[in-house]
Amino acid sequence: MGKISLLVCLLFLIISRALAQQNVDGEIVINLNAISGMQFDLVRFNVKPGVKVKINFTNTDDMAHNFLITKPGSRLDVVNDALKLEEKGPQMNYIPKSQNVLWSIPVVSTNQTATLTFNAPNQPGAYPYVCTYPGHGFIMYGVMYVSNDVNMPDLQTDQNIPPSRRESKAGQGLGPVKATPLSDAKAHHVSHPYDLVPPFLYRIFMDDSGPASIAVSLPQDISYCWDTGSCRLRYAWTGGFLDNTAIWKGHVDANAKILGTVFYREASEYPVIIGNSDKQAIAEFKGYKLIDKYPEFHYQLNGVDVFELIKPKNDGNGIVRNFRIPDAGNTVWFSGNSTNASLEHKSSAGTWVDGRLKLSPQDAKQFSITTTNYSLLFNTRRKKK
């Protein structure tokens, strides 16, 4: 009986100590880190309405990061507003002047800590937090749940956290704050939040692309660079993936270097045109979701939703671009790359007219463009001889 009492007392002391760390002078203390792979170690937490919250934000990554808490449902709007700052971004710490931004911490360099204190909103809801450093905000985010109920949505179905984190085997924190940290195994992953088995992706700075670039490694030794700023494929290459040495070492203005040979470059500023081909397209990136680990990009052209998912050809000699335009409402055109004589485009629907693919609204609901580089095909055959 004495041993049981001693065990109960010991357990009480442990829990009390955890509570004391989280509740100092009536305030909730959240320790949150930016870690490798453009992610937060704490992907979500829960606080009660009106409570005083103190966030200690530490950057343990080799890249700079900021921290913003936004109104419910406004994360992507804030991320896109930050991208529009362009040359004004650095002096504004990539924090846009927006009513959707509730609280923020300016850019924090490697191994630095900044603190933010505020009273949680009285209105219950899901309040996203995000890093809006160029290119980070589409995958580097989490959520502060404000609720009298300490229970949060099931991790595997929580749409307010990145897709990769819904699979984390994370524990739950003690005390009045219920939190979901990154599992120890992933927290110590030094380079990337996904298993490095193709397909996988990086949010990274790339040559000949905007600051909000995504590099995707595909099977068959094929890779490509997607520019979320202009909402288009920039180029594809074969061979190795990326050398990120300069970036991981924290070099200023460093870009990732491709470890292969570019075999495709997008010639058109906007290869997909809906309706009047003379009208300047207004592109807006809406994010992406993973389908069997392949990213399907969602963007709008003049307000029309477009979905694009890219896979390698089975023979490794090109790429297959799978498009979905559910409600085009007009003729859709796709401009093939005419600057490389080694390329050939084939489509699953529509008609080719003077090097451009013409699709009816019905055809555009779902179609694919298969691009073959015959130089790759020739080299593959030569290696087999």
N, C-alpha and C positions, 0 to 999 in steps of 0.2 A: 504493500500500500504506500510506503514511504517513497519507493522508487517512482511510482506513478505520479505522486504529488510533485516530486522533484522534476519529473519530465514535463508536467503541466506548467510548472513555474518557469522552467527554461524556455518552453515554447512561447509562453506569454511575454517573456523578456525579448525574444527574437522578434516577435510580431510588433511589440511596442516600439522597438528600435527602428523597424522598417517604417512604421507609421510616423515616427518622429522625424525621419529623414524626408518624408513626403509632406508633412504638415507642420510648418514652422511658423509660430505666431499667427495661426489661422490661415496661412497661405499654402497652396499646393505647389510643391517644387517638382519640376519636370527636368530631368537631365537628358538631353537629346544631342546626338552626335551626327555629323555628316561623315560618311565613311566611303571607302573605295567603291567604285561602280556607280557613282551618282545616285546615292540613296541615303535615307535616314535610317539609323539603327532602330529607332522607335517609330513604327509605321502608323500607330494610332494610340490614342488614350482617351479616357473618359473623365470629365469633371462635372460638378453640379452647377446649375445656373447661379450666376452672381458671385461665385467664390473667387478669391484672389489667387491668381496663378503666376508663378515665377518660372520662366524657362531659361535654363542654362544651356546655351547652344555652343557646342564645341566642334570645330572643324578638324577632324583627324585625317582628312583626305589630302592628296597632293594638289587638288584643284581648289579654286576659290568658290565659296557658296554664300548665298544670303538666305534669309528665312522670312516668309510672309504668311500671315493667317488671313484668309479671305472669307467673304460672305458665302453662305451655302450656295453651291451650284455655279460659282463664278471663277473657279480655278483657271480654266482654259482661257476665259476672257482676260484675266490678269496676265497670264503667260504671253498671250498674243499682244497685249498692250506693252509689255516689257520689250518684246521683239521690235516693236515700232519705234522705240526710243532711238535705235540705231547709234549714231555717233554721240548722242547725249547719254547713252546708257551708263558708261563708267562713272561720270560725275554724279549720276543719280543712283548709283549702286544697283542699277537695273530694277529699281522700284518705281513703277509708274504711278502718276498722280491719278488715282482712281478711287471712287467711293466704295468699290468692292474690296479694297485693301483695308483691313481692320487694324492690324498691328504688323510691325516689320522690324527686322534686324538687318543693318547694312551688310555689305560683303565682308566676310570673315576669312582671313588668310589661314594657311596651314598652321595647326597647333595653337590657334587663338580661340578664346572663349568670349562670348558676348551674352548679356543678360537682358531679358525682356520681362516686365511685370505689368499685369493688367487684370481687370475684373472680367471674368467670363461673362458672355452675354446672358441676359435673363431669358432670352428666347431659346428653348431647346432646339437642337438640330445638329447637322453634320457640317463642321467648319473646316474646310481643307487648309492644310499648310503646305508650302511649296517653296522650292528654290527657283528663282526666275533668272538666274545667270543664263546667258544665251545658250539655248539647246538643252538645258537641264529640266525645265519645267514639265515636259511631257512625260517624264518617267520618275522624276525625283519629287515625290509628294507623299503626304499622309493625311490623317484626319483627326481633328479634335472633336469628339462627341460631347455635346453638352446635354446632360440628361440627369434626372433624379434617379433613374434606373442605372445601376452600375453595369448591367449586361450590355455588351456590344453585339452587332450582327455576327453571324457565323463567319469565321475567317475566310473559308473557301468561297463564300458567295458575296463577300463585301466589295461592292463596286466602287467604294471610295478610296481604295488602296491600289497600288500597281498590281497588274496581273501576276507578276513573278512572285509577289509577296503573299498571294493567297494560298500558295503551296507550302509556305514556311511552317515548320513544326515549332511554333513559338510558345513559350510559357506565358503565364499571366502574372502581373505584378501584384504585390500585397497592398493593402491599405485602401483609402478612399478613392485613389486613382487606379482605374483598371487599365493596364497598358499591354501592348503587344510589341515586344522587342524582336529584333532579328535574332534567329537562332545563333548559337555560338559558332557553329560551323560556317555559316554564311558571313557572320560578322568579321571573321578573320580571313575571308577570301580577299586576296590582295589586289585583284584586278577587275573583277566583273561579277555582277549579281546572278548571272545565269551560268549553267554548266557550259563549258567551252566545247561543246559538241554541236556542229552545225545542224540546224540553223540557230544562230544567236546574233545579238546586235550590241552595238555600243552607241551611246550619245557622245559624239567626239567632234573635235575641230578637224576639218579636212581641207586639203588643197582644192582650189577651183570649185568651191561650194560656199554657201552661206554659213554663218556662225551656228545655225541650228541644224546640224547635220546628223544623220544616222548612218552608220556603216553596218552592213549586214553580211555575215558570213554564211554562205549556202553550202549544201553538199556539192560534190563534183568539183571542188576547188574553185568555185565561182563566188565572187563577192560584188557588192554594189554600194554606191553612196546615194542616199536619199536626202534631199534638201527640204526640210520642213518649212523653211521661210518662203520658198517659191513653189512648194508643193509639187515637186517633180524629181524623177530620177535624173541624177547628174551623169554618172558613168558606171560602168561595170568592168571588172577585171578578173583575170584568172591567175592562179599561182598561189602565193602566200596571202595572208590576210593583212595585218597591220603591225607596224612597229610603233608602239606608244611610249617609247623610252623618254623622249623629251617632255611629253605631257606629264607622265607620272613623276618626273623629277621636278615638276613645278616651273618649268621654263615659261617665261612670259611670251604670249603670242605663238606658242608652239602648235604645230599641226601634226596629226598622225601621218605616217608615211606608209603608202601601200607597198606590199611585198609581192608584187606581181606585175602583169602587163595589162594595161587598159585595152579592151577590145571593143568597147562601145561607149560613145558619148552622145548624149541627147543633143541634137542639133536645134530643135525648136524650143523657144522659151516656154511655150505651153503646147505640148504635143497633142493634148486633148482639147478640142474646141467644140463648144455646144452652140448651135445656131449660127448666127452671123460671124463668119470667120474674120471679118474686119474689126470686130469689136474687141477692145483690150480686155483681157480676162482679169478679173479680180479674184485672187486665190486666197483661201483661208484654211489653215490647217486645223483639223478637229481631233487629232490624235491617232491612235492606232490600237488594235487589239491583236493578240496572238492566236493564230489558228494552227494547231499542230506545231507550235513554236515559230511559225512564219508570221511576220508582222503584216497585217492588212491595214494600209494607210487609209485614213478617212479625211477627205478635204472637200472644199466647196469651190466651184468655179462659177462666179457670178450668182452665187446662192444655190446652185444645184449640187446635190451630194454626189460625190464620186468615191468609189472604193477601189483600191489597187493592191494586189498581192503578187509578189514576184517570186518565182521558183526557177531552179536551173533546168535546162534541158536534160533529159535522161542520159544523153551521150556526152554531156559536159561541154558542148560546143556553142552554147548560147543561153538565152533566158526566155522564160515564158511569163508574160505579164497578164494577169487575170484581172479584168475590170468588171465592176458592177456600177451601173448608173440607173438606179431604180426608176427615177422620174425625170428623164431628160426633157421631155416635152417638146423636143425639136431634133433636127438632124444633128448627129454627132460625127465629128471628123477626127481622125488620128493621122498625124503627120509622121511618115517614116523618115529615118535618118538617111539623107541622100548624099552625105559627104564621104561615106565609106563604101567603096565598090564591093568590098568583101561581105557586106551585110545583106541578108535577105529577110523580109518580113512576110509571115503568113498569118492569116486571121481565121478565127472560127466562125465569123459572121461578117456580113457587109460586103461591099464591092470596092475594089481599088480603082481610083480615078486619078491618073497623073501623079502617082506616088503617094496619094492620100487615101485612107480608108474612109468610106462613107457608110454610116450606119443609121438605120431608122431608130426611132425611140424604142421600138420593141427589140431590135437587135442589140441595142446598147444596154439593155437590162443585165445582160451577162455575156461577155465575149472575152477572147484571149488573143494576144499578139505573140507569136513565136518568132524570136529573132535569132537567126543562125549566123555565126561568123565563119565563113568558109576558110579563112586563114587558120583558125583553130582546128577545123576539121582536117585540113591538109596536114597540119603539124601532128595531129593525133595519129593519122594514118602512117605518116613517115616514121613516128616513133615505134609503131608496131612492126615495121618491116625489119 
